[in-house]
Amino acid sequence: MALALFPLVSKANSCNAHGCVSTIENLYTTADGLIYIGTPADEKLVNCTAVSNVYLTLNPDSKNAKEVYSSLLAAYISKKKIQLRVKEGSTKCELAYVNLDVRH
């Protein structure tokens, strides 16, 4: 029985010290350019300071911010999981990169 449940557990939304592999529940973009990413996973497990304990952030001044945001939108619209890797120790849990992969 435990082996039968393993695929369900491995497909759950999850966070660890490096980031999260999850669907995106909320993309919050301000007129000033701030971009917050919320997931149903527990962002408090990530090795950085999540905004309001629930949001990772995308720095709009990052060189590939538009490309990263495109990946975030694709994951959000398709309701697919995306790997969200953070810059560990950063304030506001700033993204280092994202990874869309069918294996997530």
TAGIGI-V23656 format. One record per backbone hydrogen bond with DSSP energy under -0.5 kcal/mol. NH is the residue of the N-H (numbers start at 1). CO is the residue of the C=O. If there is no record, write none. Layout:
nh:co
NH:CO
NH:CO
This chain:
nh:co
5:1
6:2
7:3
8:5
9:5
10:6
11:7
12:9
14:21
16:19
19:16
20:84
21:14
22:82
25:23
25:38
26:38
28:26
28:36
29:27
30:34
33:30
35:58
36:28
37:56
38:26
39:54
43:41
45:42
46:43
47:17
48:46
49:90
50:48
51:55
53:50
54:51
55:51
56:37
57:93
58:35
59:57
60:58
62:59
65:62
68:64
69:65
70:66
71:67
72:68
73:69
74:70
75:71
76:72
77:73
78:74
79:75
80:75
82:22
83:99
84:20
84:82
85:83
85:97
86:18
87:94
88:86
89:47
90:87
92:49
93:90
95:57
96:85
97:85
99:83
101:99
104:101
